[in-house]
Amino acid sequence: MYGGYFGAAQGILIVGLMSVVTLESLQRITAVKNVLTTVVNGVAAVTFMLVAWESIDWRVTAAIAAGATLGGLGGAKVGRRLSPNVLRVTILVIGTIALVRILFFD
């Protein structure tokens, strides 16, 4: 429910949890995270369409879908090439910047 409705830091939470409970590489964990968040967001999208079709702004929806798709494809291409340590630092820096923006600038 958290991921489908709110979604903020959903990926970071999944990566953090899976890093603690598995021995998989960060690249594999990120791949699994991408599949899980796609399923969660797909279920949420279908639910919103069934419950609130008239409230959906389809132009905004299309823009978000295009950006998410391009970002996902580009991020996967870059993420596979980074070393696990560089990937961890990148995730930490981006997560920290997002947190600071949410806490102090929104």
C-alpha positions as CSV (number, residue, x, y, z in Angstrom):
1,M,0.0,0.0,0.0
2,Y,2.9,2.4,0.8
3,G,4.5,2.0,-2.6
4,G,1.3,2.3,-4.6
5,Y,-0.1,5.3,-2.8
6,F,2.9,7.3,-1.6
7,G,5.9,5.7,-3.2
8,A,8.6,8.1,-1.9
9,A,11.8,6.2,-1.2
10,Q,10.1,2.9,-2.0
11,G,13.2,1.8,-4.0
12,I,15.6,2.8,-1.3
13,L,13.6,0.9,1.4
14,I,13.5,-2.2,-0.8
15,V,17.2,-2.0,-1.6
16,G,18.1,-1.4,2.1
17,L,16.0,-4.3,3.3
18,M,17.2,-6.7,0.7
19,S,20.8,-5.8,1.3
20,V,20.3,-6.8,5.0
21,V,18.5,-10.1,4.3
22,T,20.3,-11.4,1.2
23,L,23.8,-11.9,0.0
24,E,23.1,-10.9,-3.6
25,S,25.1,-8.2,-5.3
26,L,23.7,-4.7,-5.3
27,Q,23.1,-4.9,-9.1
28,R,20.9,-8.0,-8.6
29,I,19.1,-6.4,-5.7
30,T,18.4,-3.3,-7.8
31,A,17.1,-5.5,-10.6
32,V,14.7,-7.3,-8.2
33,K,13.7,-3.9,-6.7
34,N,12.8,-2.7,-10.2
35,V,10.6,-5.7,-10.9
36,L,8.9,-5.4,-7.4
37,T,8.2,-1.6,-7.8
38,T,6.9,-2.1,-11.3
39,V,4.4,-4.7,-10.0
40,V,3.4,-2.4,-7.1
41,N,3.0,0.6,-9.3
42,G,1.1,-1.4,-11.9
43,V,-1.4,-2.7,-9.3
44,A,-1.8,0.9,-8.0
45,A,-2.4,2.2,-11.5
46,V,-5.1,-0.3,-12.2
47,T,-6.7,0.4,-8.8
48,F,-6.7,4.2,-9.4
49,M,-8.2,3.6,-12.9
50,L,-11.0,1.5,-11.5
51,V,-11.8,3.8,-8.6
52,A,-11.1,7.3,-9.9
53,W,-10.9,7.3,-13.7
54,E,-12.4,10.8,-14.0
55,S,-9.8,12.3,-11.7
56,I,-6.8,11.2,-13.8
57,D,-5.0,13.8,-15.9
58,W,-3.8,11.6,-18.8
59,R,-1.3,14.2,-20.1
60,V,0.5,14.3,-16.8
61,T,0.2,10.5,-16.6
62,A,1.8,10.1,-20.0
63,A,4.7,12.5,-19.1
64,I,5.4,10.7,-15.9
65,A,5.3,7.3,-17.6
66,A,7.7,8.5,-20.4
67,G,10.1,10.0,-17.8
68,A,10.0,6.9,-15.6
69,T,10.6,4.6,-18.6
70,L,13.5,6.6,-19.9
71,G,15.0,7.0,-16.4
72,G,14.6,3.3,-15.7
73,L,16.3,2.3,-19.0
74,G,19.1,4.8,-18.6
75,G,19.6,4.0,-14.9
76,A,19.8,0.3,-15.6
77,K,22.4,0.8,-18.3
78,V,24.5,3.0,-16.0
79,G,23.9,0.9,-12.9
80,R,25.2,-2.3,-14.5
81,R,28.5,-0.5,-15.3
82,L,29.2,0.9,-11.8
83,S,31.1,-0.9,-9.2
84,P,29.0,-1.9,-6.1
85,N,30.8,0.8,-4.0
86,V,30.2,3.6,-6.4
87,L,26.5,2.4,-6.8
88,R,26.1,2.5,-3.0
89,V,27.6,6.0,-2.7
90,T,25.4,7.2,-5.6
91,I,22.2,5.8,-3.9
92,L,23.2,7.3,-0.6
93,V,24.0,10.8,-2.1
94,I,20.7,10.9,-4.1
95,G,18.7,9.6,-1.2
96,T,20.2,12.3,1.1
97,I,19.6,15.1,-1.4
98,A,16.0,13.9,-1.7
99,L,15.5,13.8,2.1
100,V,17.1,17.3,2.5
101,R,14.8,18.7,-0.2
102,I,11.7,17.2,1.3
103,L,12.5,18.3,4.9
104,F,13.7,21.8,4.1
105,F,12.5,23.0,0.7
106,D,9.0,21.6,0.3
